[in-house]
């Protein structure tokens, strides 16, 4: 076997085609896909769900399952063609030279084995290392992935670690054999933005330390900008644009790439005068792809008779280093032309007060024993929450997992009752009124849109029947015919064809299911809607459409929207006010402009620093939080954030560790719960700045 030359590509995929075979037909998943990764280079793969990103990664690992097959092209790793390699040779490469990190860390960890033993297995299998040396290496690499107390981690079982810690262990496991190529498939999707920021920095540092090349799969363009050197944009099984990250971001030359960027909330986008532009139409099914350009039916620049005449090849752009596009018209399009702005709307003035919380607390009593025995302990999920919301207003509620956002939503909905305090809902105190004791009129006024549209619809009922059922429960309509007409009107409201009334949920895409969930929430004429991460499970192009749909309905119905999210980019775009929560406390509350500009609460500052933004003009100060969010069962004394706060040393006398901070009211009603002096708060520098063009 000839020695590999490090100046040559470490991974070279050429004209790759992959199909999945069912009893009915062959389903082409990837066609004519090519990409090259050089030694030490990080390549990003982006595109909507179903475009073939993960299929390409699994093909590199030769792990397509029983019905998946490579039908054409080649995958060369260090010059050797993986597509013709024997199973024996593949076993030597997998895990040792090519490693893969999956989206869900627990899928890669054995729940019955201690972490140390799982890590030690890798060098013992791939490098014939002895057990003692393997355990020593495991301890060293746990330190490399910045986990505290390595000896405790080695002895722990996976379920005893947080999601971020589990993902770090999976990264450590992948790096134990010092692979030349690391494939990361959405490695941070399930993590909080603060944990994500730490993982991203870790991946970059370890890649540089070990000289590892990376194939980084993500739908988040901001993450790609943070991590990758080069980028490949995929659409419907094909690569449509590839090049240097800065080239593709600033000089994109494919309509799909342009459409992706126009559908994500970059700085400057505004729901009123600079709305997002959703990509029209739907993603084609693999066996129903159009003739010619796959993106043609959704493209603003489509020319009939030309773009649909024949398959479109990749074209190398002149004067650009390895920048290619799959577009016939790239040289004719004015890429600098501003987009046609959609409907510009006036900002709605806040109306009457519809919701007011005063000193709300929600505690849970739990047992410390494994099977119900032991001393009783108290979980302080919500602590002294006070805020109000008005008609026409969007109030965003942000914070990490475990901060109390979803508990607050459950208490508002009546799924839980508060321990103390008041919830005034349309002048009625519902603090201790569970949902079964609320009258139908009250229930219909306060509704919820859930995070996962797949789990909220009955799979055995048609779309129309599910909406009609909600109308019946809310006592809407005087007859069956009246309710059918109302159901069709609701489908019109969420911009779904009326023919969808006869469809089953399985026949709908994720974005269409979420629209049905929104229609059902508004079936009773909802006045307050709690939207719990309503767009986080959707592709970015679908996010734009659903987000603007919520805004349209709000304008028409004068709804109050409580928007729970960890995505601060969509929060900045949609919200009028922002409430930041940490460990059950409201640590900052103000208008969107106030919260996104200094002075900040130290936690807000770290949250903003962690947000990936897909704009090369944006400069961010990097503030990575150390440690995990403390347990609500055993919160720290004093300020809840003091265990992770980089500003704590600026407060004299250990005050942060002894006393709960007061709520400081800054200019124009901006509230910050912090011990920092007014001078220090006012002297804070912006986290996010945009360079002048």
C-alpha positions in Angstrom: 0.0 0.0 0.0 1.4 3.4 -1.0 2.0 6.0 1.7 -0.6 8.8 1.8 0.7 12.3 0.9 -0.6 14.9 3.5 -0.7 17.5 0.7 -3.5 15.5 -0.9 -7.1 15.5 0.2 -7.8 13.3 3.3 -11.4 12.8 2.1 -12.4 13.0 -1.6 -16.0 12.3 -2.5 -16.6 12.2 -6.2 -19.9 11.9 -8.1 -21.5 9.9 -5.2 -25.0 8.5 -5.7 -26.9 6.7 -2.9 -30.3 5.0 -3.1 -32.5 3.2 -0.6 -34.5 0.3 -1.9 -38.0 -0.5 -0.7 -40.4 -3.2 -2.0 -42.1 -0.6 -4.2 -39.2 1.4 -5.7 -35.7 2.6 -5.6 -35.5 6.0 -3.8 -32.5 8.1 -4.8 -31.3 9.9 -1.7 -28.0 11.5 -3.0 -27.1 12.2 -6.6 -23.8 13.3 -8.2 -22.4 14.6 -4.9 -18.8 15.7 -4.7 -16.8 17.3 -2.0 -13.1 17.5 -0.9 -11.7 17.8 2.6 -8.0 18.6 2.9 -5.8 17.6 5.9 -6.6 19.7 9.0 -9.6 21.3 7.2 -13.1 21.6 8.6 -15.9 21.2 6.0 -19.5 22.2 6.8 -22.5 20.4 5.3 -25.8 22.5 5.5 -29.3 22.2 4.1 -32.9 21.4 5.1 -34.0 18.1 6.6 -34.0 15.4 4.0 -31.4 16.9 1.8 -29.0 14.0 2.3 -26.4 15.4 4.8 -26.5 12.5 7.2 -26.8 10.0 4.4 -23.4 11.3 3.0 -21.9 11.0 6.5 -23.2 7.4 6.9 -21.9 6.5 3.5 -18.4 7.7 4.5 -18.7 5.3 7.5 -20.1 2.7 5.2 -23.1 2.3 7.5 -26.2 2.8 5.3 -28.1 -0.1 6.7 -29.5 -3.1 4.8 -31.6 -1.2 2.3 -29.1 1.6 1.5 -26.6 1.2 -1.3 -24.0 3.3 -3.0 -25.0 3.2 -6.7 -22.3 5.3 -8.2 -19.1 7.4 -7.6 -16.3 7.0 -5.1 -15.3 7.9 -1.5 -11.5 8.0 -1.1 -10.0 8.3 2.3 -6.3 8.9 2.3 -6.3 7.8 -1.3 -8.1 4.5 -0.6 -11.6 3.9 -2.0 -13.9 3.1 0.8 -16.7 1.9 -1.5 -14.7 -1.2 -2.5 -13.0 -1.9 0.8 -13.6 -5.2 2.6 -15.4 -5.4 5.9 -12.2 -6.4 7.6 -10.3 -3.3 6.3 -13.3 -1.1 7.2 -13.2 -2.4 10.8 -9.6 -1.2 11.1 -10.5 2.3 9.8 -13.8 2.9 11.7 -13.2 4.4 15.1 -9.5 4.5 14.7 -9.0 6.7 11.6 -12.6 7.9 11.0 -14.8 8.6 14.0 -18.4 9.9 14.1 -20.3 12.0 16.8 -24.1 11.7 16.6 -26.7 14.2 17.5 -28.0 12.4 20.6 -25.1 11.5 22.9 -27.0 8.8 24.9 -27.4 6.8 21.7 -23.6 6.4 21.7 -23.2 5.6 25.4 -23.9 2.3 27.1 -26.1 3.1 30.1 -24.9 0.0 32.0 -21.2 0.8 31.8 -19.2 3.4 33.8 -17.8 6.2 31.6 -14.2 5.3 32.3 -14.6 1.7 31.0 -16.4 2.9 27.9 -13.6 5.4 27.1 -10.9 2.8 27.8 -12.4 0.4 25.4 -11.5 2.5 22.4 -7.6 2.4 22.7 -7.8 -1.2 24.0 -9.6 -2.2 20.8 -8.0 0.1 18.2 -4.4 0.5 19.6 -4.0 -2.8 21.6 -3.4 -0.7 24.7 -3.3 -2.3 28.2 -6.2 -1.5 30.6 -4.1 0.6 33.0 -2.7 2.7 30.2 -6.1 3.1 28.6 -7.6 4.3 31.9 -4.8 6.8 32.3 -5.4 8.1 28.7 -9.2 8.3 29.4 -8.4 10.5 32.5 -6.2 12.7 30.4 -8.7 13.1 27.6 -11.5 13.9 30.1 -9.3 16.9 31.1 -8.8 17.8 27.5 -12.6 18.1 27.0 -12.7 20.4 30.1 -14.8 18.2 32.4 -14.2 18.9 36.1 -13.1 16.2 38.6 -12.0 13.6 36.1 -11.8 10.8 38.7 -15.5 11.3 39.5 -16.4 11.4 35.8 -14.5 8.1 35.2 -16.6 6.4 37.9 -19.9 7.9 36.9 -22.6 6.2 34.7 -23.9 8.2 31.7 -27.3 9.0 33.4 -25.4 10.8 36.2 -24.1 13.5 33.7 -25.8 16.4 32.1 -26.5 16.6 28.3 -23.5 18.8 27.8 -21.2 16.5 29.8 -22.5 13.5 27.9 -21.7 15.2 24.6 -18.2 16.0 25.8 -17.7 12.3 26.8 -18.8 11.2 23.3 -16.3 13.7 21.8 -13.6 12.3 24.1 -14.5 8.8 23.0 -14.2 9.8 19.3 -10.8 11.4 19.9 -9.4 8.5 22.0 -7.9 6.8 19.0 -6.7 10.1 17.5 -8.7 9.8 14.3 -7.6 11.7 11.1 -11.2 12.5 10.2 -14.0 13.4 12.7 -17.7 13.5 11.4 -20.0 15.5 13.6 -23.8 15.1 12.8 -25.7 18.0 14.5 -23.6 17.6 17.7 -25.1 20.6 19.5 -28.8 20.6 18.4 -30.2 19.3 21.7 -28.0 21.6 23.9 -28.5 25.0 25.3 -26.7 27.9 23.5 -24.3 28.4 26.5 -23.3 24.7 26.4 -23.2 24.8 22.6 -20.7 27.6 22.8 -18.4 25.6 25.0 -18.7 22.5 22.8 -17.9 24.6 19.6 -14.8 26.1 21.2 -13.8 22.6 22.4 -14.2 21.1 18.9 -12.1 23.8 17.3 -9.4 23.7 19.9 -9.1 19.9 19.8 -9.2 19.8 16.0 -6.2 22.2 16.0 -4.4 20.3 18.8 -4.7 16.9 17.2 -4.7 18.1 13.5 -8.0 16.4 13.0 -10.0 17.1 9.8 -13.7 17.5 10.3 -17.0 17.1 8.4 -19.4 19.2 10.4 -23.2 18.6 9.6 -25.6 21.3 10.8 -28.6 23.3 9.7 -27.3 26.3 11.8 -25.4 28.6 9.5 -24.1 30.6 12.4 -22.4 27.5 13.8 -20.8 26.7 10.4 -19.3 30.2 10.4 -17.9 29.7 13.9 -16.4 26.2 13.2 -15.7 25.6 9.5 -13.2 26.6 6.9 -15.2 25.5 3.9 -18.9 24.9 3.3 -21.0 22.7 1.1 -24.7 23.6 0.7 -27.0 20.6 -0.2 -30.5 20.6 -1.6 -32.6 17.5 -2.4 -29.7 15.1 -2.6 -27.3 17.4 -4.5 -24.5 19.8 -3.6 -25.6 23.1 -5.0 -22.8 25.4 -3.8 -19.4 24.8 -2.2 -16.5 27.1 -1.3 -14.7 28.9 1.3 -17.1 29.9 4.2 -16.4 33.7 3.8 -16.9 33.4 0.0 -20.2 31.5 0.2 -21.5 33.8 3.0 -20.5 37.1 1.3 -20.5 36.1 -2.4 -23.1 33.4 -2.7 -23.9 32.2 -6.2 -26.8 29.9 -5.9 -30.4 30.9 -5.4 -31.0 28.3 -2.7 -28.1 29.6 -0.6 -29.4 33.1 -1.0 -32.9 32.0 -0.1 -31.6 30.2 3.1 -29.9 33.4 4.3 -33.0 35.5 3.6 -35.1 33.2 5.8 -33.0 33.4 8.9 -33.2 36.3 11.4 -29.9 38.1 10.9 -29.2 41.4 12.7 -31.3 44.1 11.1 -34.3 41.9 10.3 -37.5 43.2 11.8 -40.9 41.6 11.9 -42.6 44.9 10.9 -40.5 46.7 8.3 -37.8 44.1 7.3 -39.6 40.7 7.6 -38.0 37.4 6.8 -38.6 35.9 3.3 -39.7 32.3 3.6 -38.8 30.0 0.7 -42.0 29.4 -1.3 -43.3 25.9 -2.0 -42.2 22.6 -0.4 -39.1 20.4 -0.5 -39.6 17.7 -3.2 -40.0 14.1 -2.3 -37.0 12.0 -3.4 -39.0 10.1 -6.1 -40.8 13.2 -7.3 -37.9 15.5 -8.1 -38.5 17.9 -11.0 -36.7 17.7 -14.3 -33.6 19.9 -14.6 -32.8 22.0 -11.6 -34.2 20.5 -8.3 -34.7 24.0 -6.9 -36.4 25.3 -10.0 -40.1 25.2 -8.7 -39.1 27.4 -5.7 -36.6 29.7 -7.4 -37.2 33.4 -8.1 -34.9 33.2 -11.2 -36.3 30.1 -12.8 -36.6 30.2 -16.7 -38.9 27.7 -18.2 -37.3 25.7 -21.1 -33.8 26.4 -19.8 -33.6 25.6 -16.1 -35.8 22.5 -16.6 -34.3 21.3 -19.9 -31.6 18.9 -18.5 -29.6 18.0 -15.3 -27.6 21.0 -14.1 -23.8 20.3 -13.6 -21.6 22.0 -11.0 -19.7 25.0 -12.5 -16.4 26.3 -11.2 -16.5 30.0 -10.7 -13.7 32.1 -12.2 -11.1 33.8 -9.9 -12.5 31.9 -6.9 -10.5 29.2 -5.1 -12.6 26.0 -5.4 -15.9 27.9 -5.4 -18.6 26.0 -7.4 -22.3 26.4 -8.0 -25.0 24.2 -9.6 -26.8 27.1 -11.3 -27.1 27.9 -15.1 -27.8 31.6 -14.5 -25.3 32.5 -11.8 -23.6 35.0 -14.1 -26.8 36.7 -15.1 -28.3 37.3 -11.6 -27.7 40.7 -9.8 -26.6 39.2 -6.5 -26.2 42.6 -4.9 -29.9 43.6 -5.6 -31.8 44.0 -2.4 -34.7 41.5 -1.9 -38.2 42.5 -2.6 -39.5 43.4 0.8 -42.8 41.7 1.7 -45.7 43.4 3.3 -44.5 46.2 5.6 -46.7 46.6 8.7 -47.0 49.1 11.5 -45.9 48.1 14.9 -49.0 47.4 17.1 -49.4 49.5 20.1 -49.7 47.6 23.4 -53.4 47.3 24.4 -55.1 46.5 27.7 -53.4 44.4 30.5 -54.4 40.8 30.0 -52.0 38.9 32.3 -50.3 39.9 35.5 -48.1 37.8 37.8 -47.1 38.9 41.3 -44.5 37.2 43.4 -45.3 33.8 41.8 -43.6 30.7 43.3 -43.8 27.1 42.3 -42.1 24.5 44.6 -42.1 20.7 44.2 -41.7 18.3 47.1 -39.6 15.4 46.1 -38.1 12.4 47.9 -34.3 12.0 48.1 -34.6 8.2 48.1 -34.3 6.1 45.0 -37.7 4.4 45.4 -39.7 7.0 47.3 -38.1 6.7 50.7 -35.7 9.2 52.3 -36.0 12.8 53.4 -38.3 15.1 51.5 -36.6 17.9 49.6 -38.0 21.0 47.9 -37.3 21.9 44.2 -37.7 25.7 43.7 -38.7 25.7 40.1 -40.1 29.3 40.0 -39.0 31.9 42.6 -40.7 35.3 43.0 -41.8 35.8 39.4 -43.4 39.2 38.7 -44.3 40.5 35.2 -47.2 41.6 33.1 -48.3 41.2 29.5 -50.6 43.3 27.3 -52.8 42.8 24.3 -50.8 42.9 20.9 -47.5 42.2 22.7 -45.0 39.5 22.2 -43.1 38.7 25.4 -40.1 36.4 25.0 -39.1 34.1 27.9 -35.5 32.9 27.5 -33.0 30.9 29.6 -31.2 27.6 29.7 -32.8 24.2 30.3 -33.8 24.0 34.0 -34.4 27.7 34.5 -38.1 27.3 35.0 -39.6 28.4 31.6 -41.7 25.3 31.0 -42.8 25.1 34.7 -44.1 28.7 34.3 -45.9 27.6 31.1 -47.5 24.7 33.0 -48.7 26.9 35.9 -50.2 29.5 33.5 -52.0 26.7 31.6 -53.4 25.2 34.8 -51.5 22.0 34.3 -49.8 22.8 37.6 -51.0 25.1 40.4 -48.8 27.8 41.9 -47.4 27.4 45.5 -47.8 31.1 46.2 -48.4 34.5 44.5 -51.1 35.7 42.1 -51.9 35.0 38.4 -54.4 37.6 37.2 -55.9 36.5 33.9 -58.4 39.0 32.6 -59.0 40.2 36.1 -59.5 36.7 37.5 -57.0 35.1 39.9 -56.3 31.6 38.6 -53.2 30.9 40.8 -54.7 27.8 42.4 -57.3 26.9 39.8 -56.3 23.7 37.8 -57.3 23.4 34.2 -60.1 20.9 35.0 -61.7 23.6 37.3 -61.5 26.4 34.7 -64.5 27.2 32.7 -64.3 26.5 28.9 -64.3 30.2 28.1 -61.2 30.7 30.2 -59.5 27.6 28.7 -60.2 28.8 25.2 -58.7 32.2 25.9 -55.4 30.8 27.1 -53.9 28.2 24.7 -50.5 26.7 23.9 -48.5 25.8 20.8 -46.0 23.1 21.6 -42.4 22.5 20.6 -42.8 19.2 18.7 -45.6 19.2 16.1 -45.2 15.5 15.6 -46.4 14.6 19.1 -49.3 17.0 19.5 -51.6 15.6 16.8 -53.7 12.4 17.0 -52.3 10.1 14.2 -55.6 8.4 13.7 -57.8 11.5 13.1 -57.9 13.7 10.0 -56.6 17.3 10.3 -60.2 18.7 9.9 -61.6 16.4 12.6 -58.9 17.4 15.1 -59.7 21.1 14.6 -63.5 20.5 14.8 -63.0 18.5 18.0 -61.4 21.6 19.5 -64.3 23.8 18.3 -66.7 21.3 20.0 -64.8 21.5 23.3 -64.7 25.3 23.2 -68.4 25.3 22.4 -67.9 27.2 19.1 -70.5 27.1 16.3 -74.2 26.4 16.4 -74.2 23.3 14.2 -71.9 20.7 12.6 -72.1 22.6 9.3 -71.1 25.9 11.1 -68.1 24.1 12.8 -67.0 22.7 9.4 -67.0 26.2 7.9 -65.1 27.6 11.0 -62.6 24.8 10.6 -62.0 25.7 6.9 -61.6 29.4 7.9 -59.0 28.4 10.4 -57.1 26.5 7.7 -57.2 29.7 5.6 -55.9 31.6 8.6 -52.8 29.4 8.9 -52.3 29.4 5.1 -53.0 25.7 4.5 -55.1 24.5 1.5 -58.7 23.5 2.5 -58.1 20.1 1.0 -55.7 19.4 3.9 -58.9 18.9 6.1 -59.1 15.3 4.8 -55.4 14.5 5.3 -53.9 12.4 8.1 -51.0 13.9 10.1 -48.5 11.5 8.6 -49.2 13.1 5.2 -48.0 16.5 6.4 -44.5 18.0 6.7 -43.2 19.3 10.1 -44.1 22.9 9.2 -47.6 21.9 8.0 -48.2 20.0 11.3 -47.2 23.0 13.3 -49.6 25.1 11.4 -52.4 22.7 12.3 -51.3 23.0 15.9 -51.6 26.8 15.7 -55.0 26.5 14.0 -56.2 24.3 16.8 -54.9 26.7 19.5 -56.9 29.5 17.9 -60.1 27.4 17.5 -61.6 29.0 20.6 -60.5 32.6 19.8 -57.4 32.5 22.0 -56.4 35.8 23.4 -53.1 34.6 25.1 -51.0 32.0 23.4 -48.0 30.3 25.2 -45.7 29.2 22.4 -43.1 26.8 23.8 -40.2 26.6 21.4 -42.7 26.5 18.5 -40.1 26.7 15.7 -37.1 24.9 17.1 -38.0 21.5 15.6 -38.4 23.1 12.1 -36.0 23.9 9.3 -34.8 27.5 9.0 -36.9 28.1 5.9 -40.0 26.7 7.6 -39.2 28.7 10.7 -39.5 32.0 8.8 -43.0 31.1 7.5 -44.3 29.9 10.9 -42.9 32.8 12.8 -44.5 35.3 10.4 -47.7 33.4 10.5 -47.8 33.8 14.3 -47.3 37.6 13.8 -50.0 37.8 11.1 -52.5 36.1 13.5 -51.4 38.3 16.3 -52.2 41.4 14.3 -55.5 40.1 13.2 -56.7 38.8 16.5 -54.8 41.2 18.8 -53.3 38.2 20.6 -50.8 38.3 23.4 -47.9 35.9 22.7 -45.6 34.4 25.4 -42.8 33.1 23.3 -40.5 30.6 25.1 -37.2 30.0 23.3 -33.5 29.5 23.7 -32.8 30.9 20.2 -32.0 34.6 20.8 -31.9 35.4 17.1 -35.6 34.5 16.6 -36.3 36.2 19.9 -34.7 39.5 18.7 -36.8 39.3 15.5 -40.2 38.5 17.0 -40.4 39.9 20.5 -41.4 43.3 21.9 -40.1 42.6 25.4 -37.7 39.9 26.7 -37.7 38.2 30.1 -34.4 36.4 31.0 -34.8 33.6 33.6 -32.1 31.8 35.6 -32.7 29.1 38.1 -36.3 30.1 38.7 -35.6 33.9 38.9 -36.3 36.7 36.5 -32.8 38.2 36.2 -33.6 40.8 33.5 -36.7 42.2 32.0 -37.0 45.0 29.4 -37.8 45.9 25.8 -35.9 43.8 23.1 -33.5 46.8 22.4 -32.8 47.2 26.1 -32.0 43.5 26.7 -29.8 43.2 23.6 -27.8 46.4 24.5 -25.7 47.2 27.6 -26.2 47.3 30.5 -26.8 43.6 30.8 -27.3 41.2 33.6 -24.0 39.1 33.6 -26.1 36.0 32.6 -27.7 37.9 29.6 -24.2 39.0 28.5 -23.1 35.3 28.4 -26.3 34.2 26.6 -25.8 36.9 23.9 -22.1 35.9 23.5 -23.1 32.3 22.9 -25.6 33.0 20.0 -24.2 31.8 16.7 -24.9 34.5 14.0 -24.5 33.8 10.3 -23.1 37.2 9.3 -19.4 37.8 8.6 -19.8 41.5 9.7 -20.8 40.5 13.2 -18.1 40.6 15.9 -18.8 39.1 19.3 -17.0 39.1 22.6 -16.5 35.5 23.6 -17.8 34.7 27.1 -18.1 30.9 27.7 -19.8 30.0 31.0 -17.9 27.5 33.2 -19.8 24.8 35.0 -23.4 23.6 34.7 -26.5 25.3 35.9 -27.0 24.5 39.6 -29.8 22.2 40.8 -33.1 23.9 41.8 -33.1 21.3 44.6 -30.0 22.8 46.1 -29.6 26.4 44.8 -26.5 28.3 45.8 -26.8 31.0 48.6 -27.1 34.6 47.6 -27.3 35.4 43.9 -28.4 32.3 41.9 -25.8 33.1 39.2 -22.8 33.7 41.5 -21.3 30.2 40.9 -20.8 31.0 37.2 -20.5 34.8 37.2 -17.3 36.4 35.8 -18.2 39.8 37.4 -18.5 38.4 41.0 -15.1 39.7 42.0 -16.2 43.3 41.2 -18.6 43.2 44.1 -16.9 43.8 47.5 -17.4 41.8 50.7 -18.7 38.5 49.2 -22.1 40.1 48.9 -23.0 37.9 45.9 -22.5 34.8 48.0 -24.6 36.0 50.9 -27.6 38.0 49.7 -30.2 37.7 46.9 -29.7 40.8 44.7 -32.3 43.5 44.5 -34.1 44.4 41.3 -32.6 47.5 39.9 -34.7 49.6 37.6 -32.5 51.2 35.0 -33.6 53.8 32.3 -37.2 53.4 30.9 -38.2 50.6 33.2 -35.4 48.2 32.3 -35.0 45.7 35.2 -31.8 43.9 36.2 -31.5 41.7 39.3 -27.8 42.2 40.2 -25.4 43.4 43.0 -23.2 45.2 40.5 -23.0 49.0 41.0 -24.8 51.3 38.6 -21.4 52.6 37.3 -20.2 49.1 36.4 -23.5 48.2 34.7 -23.5 51.5 32.7 -19.9 50.9 31.7 -20.5 47.5 30.1 -19.4 47.1 26.5 -21.7 45.7 23.8 -21.3 41.9 23.2 -22.4 42.1 19.6 -21.2 44.7 17.2 -21.6 45.0 13.4 -18.7 46.2 11.3 -19.4 49.0 8.9 -19.5 47.9 5.2 
